[in-house]
Amino acid sequence: MALAAATLANALGFARDRSFYPTVTIVIATYYALFAAMGASGPALWIESVIGIGFAALAVFGFRSSLWWVAATLVGHGVFDFFHPAFIDNPAVPGWWPGFCLAFDVVLGAALAFRLFSERKRLTSQPGLR
């Protein structure tokens, strides 16, 4: 799904806007807090909100500085997904969600990194742009 989303975003021109991947990252960072709210778990909501704000702040930092930070944040969120069930008790998170989100985040982060690397390589290989 992440590869399809990245391909579609590129094909439709959504990804041309610098804010696309940071916005997606911010949305991704809110899902665990949403699950905590759905499960009416106050302690989980606080923990998930703080962590989500951290990932959102990294996405904003990446938007302002370098989209490489956004790619790293997406992959980092995937790593977080891997460890999430062991450290945070969030009763409304579906059992399949951490694995799905891990795969989605890592693939989307890799797709963004590939795009950034390809654009950089294309620009530096053109005469007069070095």
C-alpha positions in Angstrom: 0.0 0.0 0.0 2.8 2.4 0.8 4.5 1.8 -2.6 1.1 2.4 -4.3 0.5 5.6 -2.2 4.0 6.9 -3.1 3.6 6.0 -6.8 0.2 7.7 -7.0 1.4 10.8 -5.1 4.2 11.1 -7.6 2.0 10.5 -10.6 -0.7 12.9 -9.6 1.8 15.6 -8.5 1.0 15.6 -4.8 4.6 14.8 -3.9 5.9 17.8 -5.8 4.7 19.9 -2.9 7.3 19.8 -0.1 4.6 19.4 2.5 3.2 16.1 1.2 5.4 13.6 3.1 5.6 15.7 6.3 1.8 15.9 6.4 1.5 12.1 5.8 4.0 11.6 8.6 2.0 13.8 11.0 -1.1 11.8 10.2 0.7 8.5 10.7 1.9 9.8 14.1 -1.7 10.3 15.3 -3.1 6.8 14.8 -1.9 5.3 18.1 -3.4 8.2 20.0 -6.6 7.6 18.1 -6.6 4.0 19.1 -6.0 5.0 22.8 -9.0 7.4 22.6 -11.2 4.6 21.0 -10.1 2.3 23.8 -10.9 5.0 26.5 -7.4 4.5 27.9 -6.3 7.7 29.5 -2.8 6.5 30.4 -2.2 5.2 26.8 -3.6 8.4 25.4 -1.1 10.5 27.2 1.9 8.3 26.3 0.8 8.0 22.6 0.1 11.7 22.4 3.6 12.6 23.7 5.3 10.2 21.3 3.0 11.3 18.4 3.9 14.9 19.1 7.6 14.0 19.0 7.2 12.3 15.6 5.1 15.3 14.3 7.8 17.7 15.5 10.5 15.7 13.6 8.2 15.9 10.5 7.9 19.7 10.9 11.7 20.0 11.4 12.2 18.0 8.3 9.8 20.1 6.3 11.7 23.2 7.4 15.2 21.9 6.9 15.6 18.7 4.8 13.1 16.1 3.7 15.8 13.5 4.6 14.7 14.0 8.2 11.1 13.1 7.1 12.3 9.9 5.5 14.3 9.1 8.6 11.2 9.9 10.8 9.0 7.6 8.7 11.5 4.7 9.1 11.9 5.6 12.8 8.2 5.3 13.3 8.4 1.9 11.6 11.0 0.9 14.2 8.7 2.3 16.9 5.9 0.1 15.5 8.1 -3.0 16.0 8.6 -2.3 19.7 5.3 -0.7 20.5 3.4 -3.8 21.7 6.2 -4.7 24.1 6.2 -1.3 25.8 2.8 0.4 25.6 -0.5 -1.2 26.6 -3.0 0.3 24.2 -6.1 -1.9 24.3 -7.7 -0.7 21.1 -4.7 -1.3 18.8 -5.6 -4.2 16.5 -3.2 -7.0 16.7 -2.2 -6.7 13.1 -1.7 -2.9 13.2 2.0 -2.7 14.4 3.2 -5.0 11.6 1.1 -3.3 9.0 2.2 0.2 10.1 5.9 -1.0 10.3 5.8 -2.2 6.7 3.9 0.9 5.5 6.2 3.4 7.3 9.5 1.8 6.3 8.4 1.4 2.6 7.1 5.0 2.5 10.3 6.3 4.1 12.4 4.3 1.7 10.3 5.6 -1.3 10.9 9.2 -0.1 14.6 8.5 0.3 14.8 7.0 -3.2 13.0 10.0 -4.6 15.4 12.4 -2.8 18.4 10.5 -3.8 17.2 10.3 -7.5 16.5 14.0 -7.6 19.9 14.9 -6.1 21.7 12.6 -8.5 19.8 14.0 -11.5 20.6 17.6 -10.5 24.2 17.0 -9.8 24.7 15.1 -13.1 23.5 18.0 -15.2 26.3 20.3 -16.6 26.4 23.7 -15.0 24.5 22.7 -11.9 27.4 21.6 -9.7 
